[in-house]
Amino acid sequence: IVVSRITVTQPNTAKFGRTISSVSQVNGANGELRVTDSEYLYSPPPVYCASKGAVNQLVRVLALEWGSLGVTVNAVAPTFIHTPGTAERLDDPEYLRGVLDRLPIGRVGTIADVAGAVVYLASDAAAMVNGVVLPVDGGWTAQ
C-alpha cells in the first residue's frame, strides 16, 4: 500500500504506464471447504481466503480513488498454477486428481496463463478495465 501511495502521489511524472496490478487468488472470491480434517487436499485455510478477499476489496477501493488520476487498478486471481513452488503437490497423482475434478478446463494453469492476463490488464486494450479481479481459473469459480 505504501508503494502504491508513493506511485500515485505524482501520477503525471510516471512515464511508464497507468496500471497497478495485483495478484489475488480464486479463493478470495469464494471459500473452499476442507476435504478432510487432517489435511487440506486442495483447500486453503480460512485466513488465506480472507487475506485474498482483502486484496480483492483493496483493488476495488483503489480503483475508485485513483481512476480520476488516470490510474487503473486491477488484479488477477489464478487457480492452481504449476510452478516450482507447487510442483511437489501437483505432481502427486491423488492431489492432482482432486484439483482437476474442480477445473472444467481439465488442466492446471501455467505461468504463461497468468502472465497473459497481466499483459492484457497492462495494455491499452484494457484502458477501460478498472477495479476488476480477473479470474485465471479454468472455470473454477464458474461452478
VOROTOR-467918 format. One line per 8 residues: number of its first residue (from 1); for each residue x, y, z negated of N, C-alpha, C. Coordinates in pm, whole numbers. Last residue first. Layout:
BEGIN
NUM) X,Y,Z,X,Y,Z,X,Y,Z | ...
***
This chain:
BEGIN
143) -1841,-2249,1115,-1922,-2360,1063,-2009,-2316,948 | -1671,-2056,1182,-1797,-2057,1255,-1892,-2163,1200 | -1428,-2083,1058,-1527,-2001,989,-1661,-1996,1064 | -1298,-2255,1250,-1312,-2293,1108,-1425,-2216,1042 | -1235,-2194,1511,-1374,-2219,1479,-1400,-2257,1334 | -964,-2137,1522,-1015,-2252,1597,-1159,-2288,1565 | -872,-1905,1400,-902,-2021,1318,-962,-2140,1392 | -825,-1624,1347,-747,-1703,1443,-753,-1843,1385
135) -1042,-1354,1294,-1010,-1494,1266,-930,-1555,1382 | -962,-1033,1218,-980,-1121,1333,-944,-1264,1297 | -1111,-793,1063,-1029,-907,1023,-1058,-1013,1127 | -1120,-447,1139,-1157,-584,1173,-1058,-683,1114 | -1078,-177,1145,-1143,-235,1029,-1185,-378,1047 | -1114,-133,1489,-1069,-72,1364,-1148,-132,1248 | -1077,-101,1821,-1092,-204,1718,-1031,-148,1589 | -1022,66,2027,-1147,88,1955,-1172,-16,1847
127) -782,-37,2129,-785,101,2080,-911,133,2000 | -703,-279,2232,-774,-279,2104,-787,-138,2045 | -554,-226,2454,-680,-298,2474,-765,-299,2347 | -317,-126,2359,-419,-30,2398,-554,-96,2423 | -217,-346,2086,-218,-299,2224,-327,-194,2247 | -234,-463,1841,-139,-351,1856,-143,-289,1994 | -411,-671,1885,-451,-562,1795,-359,-441,1805 | -247,-832,2059,-373,-772,2105,-411,-652,2018
119) -45,-906,1881,-11,-827,2001,-136,-759,2055 | -199,-1060,1705,-133,-938,1656,-97,-847,1775 | -273,-1271,1873,-376,-1186,1812,-316,-1054,1763 | -22,-1379,1933,-107,-1328,2040,-216,-1235,1986 | 63,-1469,1682,133,-1359,1747,49,-1297,1858 | -108,-1687,1646,-119,-1570,1558,-53,-1449,1622 | -16,-1854,1853,-158,-1820,1842,-177,-1694,1758 | 255,-1885,1791,218,-1809,1911,70,-1770,1909
111) 242,-2056,1575,287,-1919,1552,248,-1831,1671 | -63,-2243,1612,81,-2225,1628,115,-2080,1595 | -315,-2442,1442,-262,-2330,1517,-111,-2330,1525 | -426,-2779,1495,-384,-2669,1409,-325,-2560,1497 | -717,-2891,1681,-571,-2881,1660,-544,-2772,1559 | -990,-2879,1740,-922,-3008,1741,-771,-3004,1724 | -1177,-2683,1730,-1088,-2680,1845,-1000,-2806,1852 | -1302,-2723,1482,-1371,-2760,1604,-1281,-2763,1728
103) -1164,-2837,1202,-1126,-2747,1311,-1195,-2790,1441 | -1211,-3026,1009,-1274,-2895,992,-1246,-2798,1105 | -1059,-3241,1080,-1203,-3262,1067,-1278,-3131,1054 | -804,-3141,1050,-861,-3147,1185,-1011,-3174,1183 | -770,-3177,769,-770,-3043,830,-840,-3045,965 | -776,-3453,742,-871,-3370,668,-882,-3230,724 | -556,-3517,906,-690,-3564,943,-797,-3482,872 | -346,-3409,755,-379,-3353,887,-519,-3394,930
95) -350,-3584,535,-375,-3441,516,-419,-3378,648 | -281,-3822,666,-405,-3812,590,-445,-3666,571 | -26,-3765,790,-144,-3800,869,-277,-3786,794 | 176,-3496,731,116,-3609,660,-15,-3644,731 | 239,-3265,854,296,-3387,913,249,-3513,841 | 131,-3074,691,63,-3103,818,120,-3225,890 | 316,-3074,473,176,-3115,455,111,-3155,587 | 556,-3002,603,552,-3118,513,409,-3167,493
87) 492,-2766,749,519,-2892,818,507,-3013,725 | 470,-2519,643,352,-2605,634,376,-2744,690 | 717,-2398,689,662,-2398,554,540,-2488,535 | 755,-2414,965,843,-2491,877,789,-2500,733 | 411,-2440,1077,536,-2365,1059,630,-2454,978 | 102,-2441,1209,218,-2529,1192,345,-2444,1192 | -159,-2308,1029,-61,-2281,1134,60,-2369,1107 | -490,-2304,947,-366,-2380,932,-278,-2357,1053
79) -598,-1980,1037,-625,-2107,970,-491,-2176,947 | -551,-1623,1000,-529,-1754,1060,-575,-1869,971 | -660,-1333,1047,-688,-1432,943,-673,-1571,1003 | -524,-1010,1089,-552,-1142,1146,-570,-1238,1029 | -654,-678,1056,-579,-793,1005,-612,-914,1091 | -619,-320,1099,-683,-449,1122,-598,-559,1060 | -652,12,1152,-606,-85,1053,-687,-212,1070 | -541,285,1343,-631,171,1329,-567,71,1234
71) -521,627,1330,-457,504,1285,-563,396,1275 | -622,877,1375,-574,802,1491,-504,672,1455 | -735,991,1162,-595,1029,1188,-538,956,1309 | -975,870,1134,-976,1008,1186,-835,1059,1214 | -896,627,1014,-943,630,1152,-938,769,1213 | -834,621,744,-732,665,838,-775,671,983 | -1059,534,597,-982,651,554,-894,708,665 | -1144,306,737,-1234,421,720,-1156,547,685
63) -918,147,712,-969,180,845,-1061,301,839 | -905,115,437,-802,195,503,-845,234,645 | -1133,-52,405,-1127,80,342,-1023,169,410 | -1061,-283,555,-1182,-206,586,-1175,-63,530 | -826,-366,424,-824,-334,567,-943,-247,603 | -931,-423,170,-834,-314,186,-825,-271,332 | -1083,-649,231,-1150,-526,191,-1058,-406,203 | -876,-832,292,-981,-801,390,-1051,-670,357
55) -740,-842,48,-672,-792,168,-775,-750,272 | -941,-964,-105,-897,-827,-138,-823,-765,-20 | -947,-1215,10,-1066,-1131,19,-1033,-986,-11 | -698,-1301,-76,-718,-1277,68,-844,-1195,92 | -752,-1326,-348,-649,-1232,-303,-663,-1201,-155 | -951,-1526,-348,-982,-1391,-396,-880,-1289,-348 | -806,-1747,-257,-919,-1696,-179,-953,-1553,-219 | -626,-1767,-474,-576,-1744,-339,-688,-1686,-251
47) -794,-1827,-687,-721,-1700,-690,-665,-1666,-551 | -893,-2090,-624,-979,-1970,-616,-903,-1838,-613 | -652,-2274,-419,-716,-2240,-545,-796,-2110,-533 | -736,-2413,-93,-651,-2336,-185,-724,-2308,-315 | -778,-2730,46,-845,-2616,-14,-752,-2543,-111 | -708,-2971,138,-687,-2858,228,-749,-2732,173 | -669,-3106,-112,-634,-3166,17,-611,-3055,118 | -545,-3050,-416,-615,-2978,-310,-574,-3043,-179
39) -604,-3289,-677,-519,-3219,-580,-606,-3144,-480 | -789,-3373,-864,-646,-3394,-891,-555,-3321,-794 | -1046,-3336,-779,-1000,-3257,-893,-849,-3264,-910 | -1077,-3306,-422,-1071,-3385,-545,-1027,-3293,-658 | -1140,-3090,-259,-1175,-3224,-216,-1175,-3318,-336 | -1283,-2781,-352,-1178,-2880,-367,-1229,-3015,-319 | -1430,-2559,-114,-1441,-2649,-228,-1321,-2742,-232 | -1347,-2227,-29,-1346,-2369,6,-1357,-2451,-121
31) -1495,-1911,66,-1420,-2001,-21,-1426,-2144,30 | -1448,-1682,328,-1532,-1782,264,-1444,-1872,178 | -1260,-1488,378,-1398,-1465,421,-1495,-1563,356 | -1024,-1586,294,-1063,-1456,242,-1207,-1424,277 | -970,-1813,433,-1034,-1830,303,-1064,-1698,234 | -826,-1730,658,-968,-1758,672,-1039,-1773,538 | -622,-1453,566,-637,-1596,588,-784,-1625,589 | -424,-1183,669,-511,-1238,567,-510,-1390,584
23) -193,-945,742,-226,-1086,758,-309,-1129,639 | -229,-634,920,-202,-712,800,-234,-857,830 | -123,-347,1099,-185,-478,1094,-141,-550,968 | -174,-35,1207,-119,-106,1093,-194,-237,1086 | -115,158,1496,-175,42,1433,-99,-4,1310 | -9,336,1672,-121,382,1591,-176,274,1501 | 338,406,1752,207,344,1766,107,396,1667 | 579,542,1735,583,401,1769,447,336,1775
15) 620,789,1635,622,778,1782,609,634,1829 | 504,982,1382,527,843,1420,516,830,1571 | 422,1234,1335,565,1216,1357,598,1073,1398 | 155,1221,1282,195,1281,1409,344,1267,1437 | 129,1111,1022,97,1030,1140,145,1089,1271 | 232,1130,744,286,1207,856,257,1134,988 | 97,956,581,106,1095,539,158,1185,651 | 116,696,674,2,777,717,14,922,675
7) 346,590,556,330,590,701,224,688,745 | 290,610,285,400,688,341,386,699,492 | 79,423,272,56,563,237,165,652,295 | 213,185,341,105,235,424,78,382,397 | 389,162,126,443,179,261,336,235,353 | 195,124,-76,284,240,-80,342,266,57 | 83,-118,0,0,0,0,87,124,0
***
